[in-house]
């Protein structure tokens, strides 16, 4: 019974930490973890042993998450005072996780091999779930998920060894176990339950990752340092075919008055590095804009806001698809909001640190004569993952995208 309670309490703490961080309130999860750990220690007759396990989990967790962050694989919401290092609410979550090692997770820690397998499967699954709830960003799933699996396999193996040496048993609360040997059929049944659990974890993880190999970029949008909304991008890949959906919502308020409202939705279909179809709808403070573009032979036919369609006679057209670093090689890009096919020049601005990560900065400059000035700065990680954007509005204000 205590094992079930131990498991449920940890799951509650996990959800509180994740939802709190996703809403910029990491302290809520830290408090929940502190309460859970304190209650656990109050019920335990081996406080010193539990404290050692908690300290080990905090150390292992800090090294694991910080290594993944500094390696450019993940980033957390509600970051702590040290950019690029594990946030405090994740540290608290690892402490709460330690309370399960001798109880609801004891079946994992009894054997190093099972611990490594559970870490390799459960680690990516947990972080994937956290990413779906916007508490963590997996910057490049194809490389990040295997890295998380390796890191968690090592982490859980270390904690399994620590737990086996400490041996914090369930009999702290439920009394000593019977001295009689467990019947063979019972041992087989228990192992089958564990195998079923691991297989279920494998199935869920496979389903999550295999569901179109989806990638996401979620950005907070700021105007002169004040948050005005968000912009989300989701990419579904199936071989050379890719489908991108993007949704943006900005509101500029003066006191309680909404002075400016912007909504944008777009769906883009790509074949390799070239656009095949664009469907975009924009509400720019009451001004409706539509773009509908479709590949026809060697031309892309573009219709905008009810106007007659016009062709772009280019074999391979790309949009301002900042998520795709290949656009840095282009000399013209299609604006999915206006339908304009704009001439651009890309300048390398050097390397700098952003959000605790090494990033390469590029400047996208419009070169069409007689058009509004275009200057967009983009930051990419060393693995070419899009991290941030900054540009100037027509009235000279600074618009910035910051990756969650």
C-alpha positions as CSV (number, residue, x, y, z in Angstrom):
1,X,0.0,0.0,0.0
2,X,2.8,2.4,0.9
3,X,4.5,1.7,-2.5
4,X,1.3,2.8,-4.3
5,X,1.1,6.0,-2.2
6,X,4.7,6.7,-2.8
7,X,4.2,6.3,-6.6
8,X,1.1,8.5,-6.7
9,X,2.7,11.3,-4.6
10,X,5.7,11.4,-6.9
11,X,3.5,11.6,-10.0
12,X,1.6,14.5,-8.4
13,X,4.9,16.3,-7.7
14,X,6.0,15.7,-11.3
15,X,2.9,17.2,-12.8
16,X,3.0,20.2,-10.4
17,X,6.6,20.8,-11.3
18,X,6.0,20.6,-15.0
19,X,2.8,22.7,-15.1
20,X,4.4,25.3,-12.8
21,X,7.5,25.6,-15.0
22,X,5.4,25.7,-18.2
23,X,3.6,28.8,-16.7
24,X,6.8,30.4,-15.5
25,X,6.1,29.5,-11.8
26,X,8.9,27.0,-11.1
27,X,8.7,27.7,-7.4
28,X,5.4,26.0,-7.1
29,X,6.9,22.7,-8.1
30,X,9.9,23.2,-5.8
31,X,7.5,23.8,-2.9
32,X,5.5,20.6,-3.8
33,X,8.7,18.6,-4.0
34,X,9.8,20.0,-0.6
35,X,6.5,19.0,1.0
36,X,6.7,15.5,-0.5
37,X,10.3,14.9,0.6
38,X,9.6,16.3,4.1
39,X,6.6,14.0,4.5
40,X,8.6,11.0,3.3
41,X,11.4,11.7,5.8
42,X,8.9,12.1,8.6
43,X,7.5,8.6,7.9
44,X,10.9,6.9,7.5
45,X,12.8,5.3,10.3
46,X,16.1,5.6,8.3
47,X,16.3,9.3,7.7
48,X,20.1,9.3,7.4
49,X,19.9,6.7,4.6
50,X,17.2,8.6,2.8
51,X,19.1,11.8,3.0
52,X,22.1,10.2,1.4
53,X,20.0,8.9,-1.5
54,X,18.4,12.4,-1.9
55,X,21.8,14.0,-2.0
56,X,23.0,11.4,-4.5
57,X,20.0,12.0,-6.7
58,X,20.4,15.8,-6.6
59,X,24.1,15.5,-7.6
60,X,23.4,13.0,-10.4
61,X,20.4,15.0,-11.6
62,X,22.3,18.3,-11.7
63,X,25.1,16.8,-13.7
64,X,22.7,14.9,-16.1
65,X,20.4,17.9,-16.9
66,X,23.2,20.4,-17.0
67,X,25.2,18.2,-19.4
68,X,22.1,17.9,-21.7
69,X,21.5,21.6,-21.6
70,X,25.1,22.6,-22.3
71,X,25.3,20.0,-25.0
72,X,22.4,21.9,-26.8
73,X,19.9,19.0,-26.5
74,X,17.3,20.6,-24.1
75,X,16.3,23.8,-22.5
76,X,14.0,24.3,-19.5
77,X,11.2,26.8,-18.9
78,X,11.4,28.8,-15.6
79,X,15.2,28.8,-15.8
80,X,17.2,29.3,-12.6
81,X,19.7,32.0,-11.7
82,X,22.4,30.2,-13.6
83,X,21.6,30.2,-17.3
84,X,22.7,27.0,-19.1
85,X,22.5,25.0,-15.8
86,X,19.8,22.9,-14.4
87,X,16.9,25.0,-12.9
88,X,16.1,24.7,-9.2
89,X,12.7,23.2,-9.8
90,X,14.3,20.3,-11.7
91,X,16.7,19.9,-8.8
92,X,13.7,19.6,-6.4
93,X,12.1,17.1,-8.8
94,X,15.2,14.8,-8.6
95,X,15.1,15.0,-4.8
96,X,11.5,13.8,-4.9
97,X,12.5,11.1,-7.4
98,X,15.0,9.8,-4.8
99,X,12.2,9.0,-2.4
100,X,10.9,6.3,-4.8
101,X,14.2,4.5,-5.1
102,X,13.7,2.2,-2.1
103,X,9.9,1.9,-2.5
104,X,7.8,2.1,-5.7
105,X,10.9,2.1,-7.9
106,X,12.8,-0.6,-5.9
107,X,12.1,-3.2,-8.5
108,X,14.2,-1.1,-10.9
109,X,17.1,-0.4,-8.5
110,X,17.5,-4.1,-7.6
111,X,19.3,-4.9,-10.9
112,X,21.7,-2.6,-12.7
113,X,20.6,-3.9,-16.1
114,X,17.0,-3.2,-15.5
115,X,17.9,0.3,-14.1
116,X,19.9,1.1,-17.3
117,X,17.0,-0.1,-19.5
118,X,14.4,1.8,-17.5
119,X,16.5,4.9,-17.7
120,X,17.1,4.6,-21.4
121,X,13.3,4.3,-22.0
122,X,11.8,6.3,-19.2
123,X,14.1,9.3,-19.4
124,X,13.2,10.2,-23.1
125,X,9.6,9.4,-22.4
126,X,9.4,11.8,-19.4
127,X,11.2,14.6,-21.2
128,X,9.0,14.1,-24.3
129,X,5.9,14.4,-22.1
130,X,7.5,17.5,-20.4
131,X,8.0,19.0,-23.9
132,X,4.4,18.4,-24.8
133,X,3.4,20.3,-21.7
134,X,5.8,23.2,-22.6
135,X,8.0,22.8,-19.5
136,X,11.1,21.7,-21.6
137,X,12.2,22.2,-25.2
138,X,13.8,19.3,-27.0
139,X,15.9,21.2,-29.4
140,X,16.5,18.4,-32.0
141,X,14.6,15.2,-31.2
142,X,16.5,13.0,-33.6
143,X,19.7,13.6,-31.6
144,X,18.4,14.8,-28.3
145,X,16.2,11.8,-27.4
146,X,19.1,9.2,-27.8
147,X,21.3,11.6,-25.8
148,X,18.7,11.8,-23.0
149,X,18.3,8.0,-23.1
150,X,22.1,7.5,-22.7
151,X,22.3,10.1,-19.9
152,X,19.4,8.6,-18.0
153,X,20.6,5.1,-18.4
154,X,23.9,6.1,-16.8
155,X,22.1,8.3,-14.1
156,X,19.7,5.5,-13.1
157,X,22.5,3.0,-13.0
158,X,24.4,5.1,-10.6
159,X,21.4,5.7,-8.4
160,X,20.6,1.9,-8.5
161,X,24.0,1.2,-7.1
162,X,23.6,3.8,-4.5
163,X,20.2,2.5,-3.5
164,X,21.5,-1.1,-3.3
165,X,24.2,0.0,-1.0
166,X,21.9,2.0,1.2
167,X,19.2,-0.6,1.0
168,X,16.2,1.6,2.1
169,X,13.6,-1.1,2.3
170,X,9.9,-0.9,2.4
171,X,9.9,-2.6,5.9
172,X,10.7,0.9,7.3
173,X,7.0,1.5,7.2
174,X,5.3,-1.9,6.6
175,X,7.4,-4.0,9.0
176,X,10.0,-6.6,8.2
177,X,9.4,-9.0,5.3
178,X,8.6,-12.6,6.0
179,X,11.7,-14.8,6.4
180,X,10.2,-17.5,4.2
181,X,11.4,-17.7,0.7
182,X,9.2,-16.3,-2.0
183,X,7.7,-19.1,-4.1
184,X,9.1,-19.5,-7.6
185,X,5.7,-18.8,-9.3
186,X,5.5,-15.5,-7.4
187,X,8.9,-14.5,-8.5
188,X,8.0,-15.3,-12.1
189,X,4.8,-13.3,-11.8
190,X,6.6,-10.3,-10.4
191,X,9.2,-10.4,-13.1
192,X,6.5,-10.7,-15.8
193,X,4.8,-7.6,-14.3
194,X,8.1,-5.7,-14.6
195,X,8.6,-6.9,-18.2
196,X,5.1,-5.8,-19.1
197,X,5.7,-2.4,-17.6
198,X,9.0,-1.9,-19.5
199,X,7.3,-3.1,-22.8
200,X,4.5,-0.6,-22.2
201,X,7.0,2.2,-21.7
202,X,8.7,1.1,-24.9
203,X,5.4,1.1,-26.8
204,X,4.4,4.6,-25.6
205,X,7.8,6.0,-26.3
206,X,7.8,4.5,-29.8
207,X,4.3,5.8,-30.5
208,X,5.3,9.3,-29.3
209,X,8.4,9.5,-31.4
210,X,7.1,7.7,-34.4
211,X,4.0,9.9,-34.7
212,X,5.3,11.7,-37.7
213,X,8.7,12.6,-36.2
214,X,7.2,15.8,-35.1
215,X,9.4,18.7,-34.1
216,X,8.3,21.9,-32.3
217,X,9.6,25.4,-31.8
218,X,7.8,27.4,-29.2
219,X,8.7,31.1,-28.8
220,X,7.7,33.9,-26.4
221,X,7.5,37.1,-28.4
222,X,8.6,40.4,-26.9
223,X,8.2,44.0,-28.1
224,X,10.8,46.3,-26.5
225,X,11.3,43.8,-23.8
226,X,7.6,43.3,-22.9
227,X,6.0,40.0,-23.7
228,X,3.1,40.4,-26.2
229,X,2.4,36.8,-27.2
230,X,3.8,33.6,-28.6
231,X,4.5,31.9,-31.9
232,X,4.5,28.2,-32.3
233,X,5.9,26.0,-35.1
234,X,5.2,22.3,-35.6
235,X,7.0,20.2,-38.2
236,X,5.8,16.8,-39.3
237,X,8.3,14.8,-41.4
238,X,7.7,11.8,-43.5
239,X,10.8,11.1,-45.6
240,X,11.4,14.0,-47.9
241,X,7.9,15.4,-47.4
242,X,7.4,17.9,-44.6
243,X,4.4,19.7,-43.3
244,X,4.8,22.8,-41.1
245,X,2.0,24.6,-39.2
246,X,2.6,27.9,-37.5
247,X,0.3,29.9,-35.2
248,X,1.1,33.4,-33.9
249,X,-0.9,35.5,-31.5
250,X,0.3,39.0,-30.4
251,X,-1.6,41.6,-28.3
252,X,-0.1,45.0,-27.5
253,X,-2.0,46.6,-24.6
254,X,-1.8,50.0,-23.2
255,X,-3.1,49.8,-19.7
256,X,-6.3,47.6,-20.2
257,X,-6.8,48.7,-23.9
258,X,-5.8,46.3,-26.6
259,X,-4.0,48.8,-29.0
260,X,-2.8,46.2,-31.5
261,X,-3.9,42.6,-32.3
262,X,-2.1,40.2,-34.6
263,X,-3.1,36.6,-35.5
264,X,-1.4,34.4,-38.1
265,X,-2.0,30.8,-39.1
266,X,-0.1,29.1,-41.9
267,X,0.4,25.6,-43.3
268,X,3.3,24.8,-45.5
269,X,4.0,21.6,-47.5
270,X,7.6,21.0,-48.5
271,X,9.2,18.4,-50.7
272,X,12.8,18.2,-49.8
273,X,14.1,21.8,-49.5
274,X,11.4,23.3,-51.8
275,X,7.9,24.6,-51.0
276,X,5.0,22.8,-52.7
277,X,2.0,24.5,-51.0
278,X,1.4,27.5,-48.7
279,X,-2.0,28.3,-47.1
280,X,-1.8,31.3,-44.8
281,X,-4.3,33.6,-43.1
282,X,-3.4,36.7,-41.2
283,X,-5.3,39.3,-39.2
284,X,-3.0,42.3,-38.9
285,X,-5.0,44.5,-36.5
286,X,-8.2,44.1,-38.5
287,X,-6.6,43.9,-41.9
288,X,-7.2,40.5,-43.4
289,X,-4.4,38.9,-45.5
290,X,-4.5,35.6,-47.3
291,X,-1.8,33.7,-49.3
292,X,-2.5,30.6,-51.3
293,X,0.5,29.2,-53.2
294,X,0.7,25.9,-55.1
295,X,3.4,24.3,-57.2
296,X,2.4,23.8,-60.9
297,X,5.2,22.3,-62.9
298,X,8.3,24.5,-62.7
299,X,6.4,27.4,-61.3
300,X,4.8,28.3,-58.0
301,X,1.4,30.0,-58.5
302,X,0.7,32.6,-55.8
303,X,-2.7,34.1,-55.0
304,X,-3.0,36.8,-52.4
305,X,-6.1,38.3,-50.7
306,X,-8.4,37.6,-53.6
307,X,-6.1,39.1,-56.3
308,X,-5.4,37.2,-59.5
309,X,-2.8,34.5,-59.2
310,X,0.8,35.2,-60.4
311,X,3.5,32.7,-61.1
312,X,7.0,32.6,-59.6
313,X,9.2,30.8,-62.3
314,X,11.7,29.3,-59.9
315,X,12.2,25.5,-59.7
316,X,12.8,25.7,-55.9
317,X,11.1,28.3,-53.8
318,X,11.7,28.7,-50.1
319,X,9.7,30.7,-47.5
320,X,11.1,32.7,-44.6
321,X,11.3,29.3,-42.8
322,X,13.6,30.3,-40.0
323,X,13.4,26.7,-38.6
324,X,15.2,25.5,-41.7
325,X,18.9,26.7,-41.7
326,X,19.1,26.0,-45.4
327,X,17.4,29.3,-46.1
328,X,20.7,30.9,-45.1
329,X,21.9,29.8,-48.6
330,X,19.0,31.4,-50.5
331,X,19.0,34.7,-52.4
332,X,15.2,35.0,-52.5
333,X,12.5,34.0,-50.0
334,X,8.7,33.9,-50.1
335,X,6.9,35.9,-47.4
336,X,3.9,33.7,-46.4
337,X,2.1,36.7,-44.9
338,X,2.2,39.0,-48.0
339,X,3.0,36.6,-50.8
340,X,6.0,38.7,-51.9
341,X,9.0,36.9,-53.2
342,X,11.8,39.0,-51.8
343,X,15.5,39.3,-52.6
344,X,17.7,38.8,-49.6
345,X,21.3,38.7,-48.5
346,X,22.7,36.8,-45.5
347,X,25.5,38.0,-43.4
348,X,27.4,36.1,-40.7
349,X,27.6,38.1,-37.5
350,X,29.8,35.7,-35.5
351,X,29.3,33.4,-32.5
352,X,28.0,34.4,-29.1
353,X,26.2,32.9,-26.2
354,X,22.4,33.0,-25.9
355,X,20.4,31.4,-23.2
356,X,23.6,29.7,-21.9
357,X,24.3,28.1,-25.3
358,X,26.9,28.8,-28.0
359,X,25.0,30.2,-31.0
360,X,25.9,31.5,-34.4
361,X,24.2,34.8,-35.4
362,X,23.1,35.6,-38.9
363,X,21.6,38.7,-40.4
364,X,19.0,38.5,-43.1
365,X,18.9,41.8,-45.1
366,X,16.3,42.6,-47.8
367,X,17.9,43.9,-51.1
368,X,14.9,44.8,-53.2
369,X,15.0,48.4,-54.2
370,X,12.0,50.6,-53.3
371,X,10.6,48.2,-50.6
372,X,10.4,48.6,-46.9
373,X,13.7,47.9,-45.1
374,X,14.2,44.3,-44.0
375,X,16.6,43.3,-41.4
376,X,16.2,40.1,-39.3
377,X,18.8,38.6,-36.9
378,X,18.7,34.9,-36.4
379,X,20.5,32.7,-33.9
380,X,21.2,29.0,-34.4
381,X,22.8,26.5,-32.0
382,X,26.0,24.7,-33.0
383,X,23.7,21.9,-34.2
384,X,21.9,24.4,-36.4
385,X,18.7,24.5,-34.3
386,X,16.8,27.8,-34.4
387,X,17.0,29.6,-31.0
388,X,16.0,33.2,-31.4
389,X,15.0,36.0,-33.7
390,X,15.2,39.8,-33.5
391,X,14.0,42.5,-35.9
392,X,12.9,46.1,-36.0
393,X,9.3,47.2,-36.6
394,X,8.5,50.0,-39.1
395,X,8.3,52.4,-36.2
396,X,11.7,51.5,-34.8
397,X,10.7,49.1,-32.0
398,X,12.5,45.9,-31.3
399,X,10.6,42.6,-31.8
400,X,12.3,39.5,-30.4
401,X,11.5,35.8,-30.3
402,X,12.9,33.8,-27.4
403,X,12.8,30.0,-27.5
404,X,11.1,28.3,-24.6
